Amino acid sequence: MTNREALLEAALASLQDKGYADTTARDVANRAGVSLGAIGYHYGTVQELLDAALAEGVRRWLEPLAAVLSQAQPPPLEQLGPALDRLLESLRSNRPLVIAYFEALLRAERSPALRTALAGDFNALRTTLTSGIDRTLVQGAHAASPDPQTAATLIMAAFDGLIIQWLLDPDQIPSGQLIAETLQRAAALAPTDRTSTALPLTSAS
């Protein structure tokens, strides 16, 4: 392992142990077994190193999820329960990385490089989801089918909301299967004739 790689791994480990605000350059250098000057040589500043570590941590967490989603087969509602259960399991086994993910979102506002890296990760995940949804819609073509990319964006938003709730109180989160079954029941209650629920554009005189 090169000094650059050792610094990145040490920074990622320190972020998981102590968080962004409490990680110092000396923490990282000591853990990596290199001099403080190595940080400046390889990354410029400790902030740039920590930003790179945050981006790497998010990538490591999202990459397996994207791989699972890319292998999912339609119909999506039948796959949603297992997918959500895998997400919840990934949260339990990667809690420090999940926390680093939210720290990265806050930090990205002041770090263009980190913002670009995170946006790239999100776009890759959105593309994977969009592709899966598009395959599903082709197999069951319907005039009222949603836009695949918009649907993928909404699914990602739901995942983020689930993650926030899990971080605050994991015991209150139902199983992925129960969430999927509830969504199926809600979908069954939706009217098939969209015009029947449309609001009038003008009031009757």
LUMTIBA-74645 format. One record per residue (C-alpha): x, y, z; residue in three letters. Coordinates in Angstrom, 3 decimals, decimal comma. Last residue first. Layout:
// LUMTIBA-74645
{{X Y Z} "ALA"} ...
//
This chain:
// LUMTIBA-74645
{{-70,695 29,722 -11,825} "SER"} {{-68,787 26,468 -11,526} "ALA"} {{-65,163 26,946 -10,552} "SER"} {{-62,477 26,580 -13,149} "THR"} {{-59,637 24,092 -13,565} "LEU"} {{-61,587 21,320 -11,921} "PRO"} {{-59,445 18,926 -9,837} "LEU"} {{-58,666 15,573 -11,401} "ALA"} {{-59,665 12,520 -9,388} "THR"} {{-61,972 10,887 -11,944} "SER"} {{-59,676 11,865 -14,816} "THR"} {{-57,026 9,485 -13,543} "ARG"} {{-59,182 6,417 -14,119} "ASP"} {{-57,334 3,544 -12,444} "THR"} {{-58,048 4,927 -8,993} "PRO"} {{-55,389 4,155 -6,373} "ALA"} {{-56,489 1,599 -3,757} "LEU"} {{-54,361 -1,181 -5,270} "ALA"} {{-51,314 1,094 -5,078} "ALA"} {{-51,866 1,542 -1,343} "ALA"} {{-52,075 -2,218 -0,863} "ARG"} {{-48,849 -2,718 -2,808} "GLN"} {{-47,162 0,036 -0,816} "LEU"} {{-48,157 -1,686 2,427} "THR"} {{-46,800 -4,999 1,137} "GLU"} {{-43,481 -3,334 0,258} "ALA"} {{-43,153 -1,747 3,713} "ILE"} {{-43,984 -5,082 5,357} "LEU"} {{-41,355 -6,863 3,260} "GLN"} {{-38,720 -4,252 4,062} "GLY"} {{-39,281 -4,841 7,747} "SER"} {{-40,715 -2,086 9,894} "PRO"} {{-38,504 0,745 11,221} "ILE"} {{-39,300 1,710 14,818} "GLN"} {{-36,361 -0,193 16,306} "ASP"} {{-33,934 1,820 14,177} "PRO"} {{-34,686 5,095 15,991} "ASP"} {{-32,663 8,117 14,863} "LEU"} {{-30,402 6,443 12,307} "LEU"} {{-33,290 4,358 10,958} "TRP"} {{-35,492 7,433 10,475} "GLN"} {{-32,758 9,154 8,499} "ILE"} {{-32,159 6,020 6,413} "ILE"} {{-35,860 5,679 5,577} "LEU"} {{-35,930 9,275 4,360} "GLY"} {{-32,903 8,634 2,169} "ASP"} {{-34,514 5,496 0,750} "PHE"} {{-37,724 7,407 -0,051} "ALA"} {{-35,701 10,065 -1,888} "ALA"} {{-33,920 7,339 -3,860} "MET"} {{-37,283 5,843 -4,835} "ILE"} {{-38,528 9,277 -5,929} "LEU"} {{-35,477 9,812 -8,133} "THR"} {{-35,911 6,376 -9,712} "ALA"} {{-39,566 7,162 -10,508} "ALA"} {{-38,515 10,436 -12,123} "THR"} {{-35,923 8,574 -14,205} "GLN"} {{-38,426 5,906 -15,269} "PRO"} {{-41,228 8,348 -16,278} "ASP"} {{-44,377 6,732 -14,960} "PRO"} {{-46,558 4,254 -16,906} "SER"} {{-50,088 5,497 -17,612} "ALA"} {{-50,235 4,170 -21,174} "ALA"} {{-49,026 0,762 -20,055} "HIS"} {{-46,176 -1,437 -21,238} "ALA"} {{-45,632 -4,421 -18,965} "GLY"} {{-42,324 -5,783 -20,238} "GLN"} {{-41,154 -2,339 -21,384} "VAL"} {{-42,113 -0,879 -18,007} "LEU"} {{-39,956 -3,406 -16,143} "THR"} {{-36,916 -2,790 -18,311} "ARG"} {{-37,341 0,967 -17,772} "ASP"} {{-37,517 0,473 -14,010} "ILE"} {{-34,250 -1,452 -14,054} "GLY"} {{-32,522 1,131 -16,246} "SER"} {{-33,773 3,998 -14,115} "THR"} {{-32,463 2,311 -10,975} "LEU"} {{-28,993 1,890 -12,434} "THR"} {{-28,983 5,447 -13,806} "THR"} {{-30,097 6,817 -10,422} "ARG"} {{-27,262 4,931 -8,710} "LEU"} {{-24,711 6,333 -11,155} "ALA"} {{-26,196 9,823 -10,793} "ASN"} {{-25,968 9,568 -7,018} "PHE"} {{-22,322 8,521 -7,137} "ASP"} {{-21,490 11,311 -9,589} "GLY"} {{-23,282 13,861 -7,416} "ALA"} {{-21,187 12,660 -4,493} "LEU"} {{-17,945 13,166 -6,416} "ALA"} {{-18,972 16,593 -7,708} "THR"} {{-19,986 17,762 -4,229} "ARG"} {{-16,715 16,464 -2,821} "LEU"} {{-14,726 18,448 -5,380} "ALA"} {{-16,871 21,568 -4,894} "PRO"} {{-16,283 21,515 -1,119} "SER"} {{-18,304 23,961 0,972} "ARG"} {{-21,804 22,587 0,360} "GLU"} {{-20,290 19,098 0,134} "ALA"} {{-19,567 19,147 3,885} "ARG"} {{-23,225 18,731 4,758} "LEU"} {{-23,721 15,826 2,350} "LEU"} {{-20,427 14,298 3,461} "ALA"} {{-21,505 14,297 7,100} "GLU"} {{-24,629 12,461 5,978} "PHE"} {{-22,543 9,819 4,221} "TYR"} {{-20,096 9,606 7,130} "ALA"} {{-23,046 8,560 9,301} "ILE"} {{-23,880 5,828 6,791} "VAL"} {{-20,212 4,811 6,708} "LEU"} {{-20,168 4,422 10,502} "PRO"} {{-23,442 2,404 10,333} "ARG"} {{-22,138 -0,036 7,735} "ASN"} {{-23,361 -3,437 8,947} "SER"} {{-26,703 -2,206 10,266} "ARG"} {{-27,287 0,108 7,317} "LEU"} {{-26,433 -2,648 4,835} "SER"} {{-29,007 -4,860 6,552} "GLU"} {{-31,631 -2,161 6,132} "LEU"} {{-30,802 -1,868 2,432} "LEU"} {{-30,930 -5,632 1,975} "ARG"} {{-34,372 -5,671 3,622} "ASP"} {{-35,451 -2,871 1,294} "LEU"} {{-34,333 -4,880 -1,733} "ALA"} {{-36,082 -8,015 -0,441} "PRO"} {{-39,358 -6,079 -0,072} "GLY"} {{-39,016 -4,167 -3,351} "LEU"} {{-38,549 -7,211 -5,567} "GLN"} {{-42,238 -8,102 -5,743} "GLU"} {{-43,063 -4,441 -6,240} "LEU"} {{-40,500 -4,227 -9,053} "PRO"} {{-41,944 -6,932 -11,343} "PRO"} {{-39,262 -7,278 -12,534} "PRO"} {{-35,727 -8,591 -12,033} "GLN"} {{-33,112 -7,139 -9,733} "ALA"} {{-29,508 -7,530 -10,859} "GLN"} {{-28,841 -3,788 -11,221} "SER"} {{-30,398 -3,164 -7,811} "LEU"} {{-27,980 -5,520 -6,085} "VAL"} {{-24,974 -3,935 -7,811} "ALA"} {{-26,224 -0,442 -6,929} "ALA"} {{-26,476 -1,457 -3,283} "LEU"} {{-22,943 -2,878 -3,413} "PRO"} {{-21,632 0,450 -4,812} "GLU"} {{-23,503 2,709 -2,384} "LEU"} {{-21,482 1,939 0,743} "TRP"} {{-18,066 1,870 -0,855} "ARG"} {{-18,846 5,039 -2,816} "ARG"} {{-19,986 6,849 0,340} "VAL"} {{-16,737 5,915 2,087} "GLY"} {{-14,655 7,011 -0,899} "GLU"} {{-16,364 10,407 -1,010} "ALA"} {{-15,825 10,863 2,717} "LEU"} {{-12,168 9,854 2,353} "ALA"} {{-11,639 12,363 -0,454} "ALA"} {{-13,240 15,071 1,698} "ASP"} {{-10,992 14,057 4,589} "LEU"} {{-7,920 14,393 2,389} "LEU"} {{-9,052 17,771 1,063} "GLU"} {{-9,635 18,967 4,618} "GLN"} {{-6,196 17,672 5,655} "VAL"} {{-4,657 19,905 3,024} "THR"} {{-2,754 19,426 -0,236} "GLY"} {{-3,613 15,767 -0,807} "TYR"} {{-0,409 13,817 -1,454} "HIS"} {{2,352 16,197 -0,382} "TYR"} {{0,270 18,047 2,201} "GLY"} {{-0,766 14,806 3,875} "ILE"} {{2,781 13,440 3,689} "ALA"} {{4,013 16,427 5,705} "GLY"} {{2,272 15,073 8,778} "LEU"} {{4,608 12,099 8,646} "SER"} {{3,460 8,551 7,948} "VAL"} {{2,251 5,606 9,985} "GLY"} {{-1,284 5,764 8,561} "ALA"} {{-2,857 5,914 12,016} "ARG"} {{-0,344 8,525 13,141} "ASN"} {{-0,908 10,626 10,022} "ALA"} {{-4,682 10,459 10,348} "VAL"} {{-4,868 11,427 13,990} "ASP"} {{-2,178 14,076 13,445} "ARG"} {{-4,252 15,715 10,726} "ALA"} {{-7,179 15,916 13,097} "THR"} {{-10,546 14,167 13,166} "THR"} {{-13,056 15,788 15,539} "ASP"} {{-15,185 17,667 12,994} "ALA"} {{-15,319 14,843 10,462} "TYR"} {{-16,385 12,023 12,748} "GLY"} {{-14,399 10,250 15,467} "LYS"} {{-14,302 6,540 14,728} "ASP"} {{-15,808 6,430 11,230} "GLN"} {{-13,932 9,540 10,178} "LEU"} {{-10,729 8,118 11,634} "SER"} {{-11,122 4,911 9,622} "ALA"} {{-11,709 6,889 6,417} "LEU"} {{-8,707 9,099 7,117} "ALA"} {{-6,519 6,069 7,792} "ALA"} {{-7,655 4,409 4,570} "GLU"} {{-6,968 7,572 2,566} "LEU"} {{-3,599 8,091 4,240} "LEU"} {{-2,534 4,505 3,575} "ALA"} {{-3,519 4,885 -0,087} "GLU"} {{-1,352 7,989 -0,453} "ARG"} {{1,498 6,342 1,466} "ASN"} {{1,373 3,415 -0,962} "THR"} {{0,000 0,000 0,000} "MET"} 
//
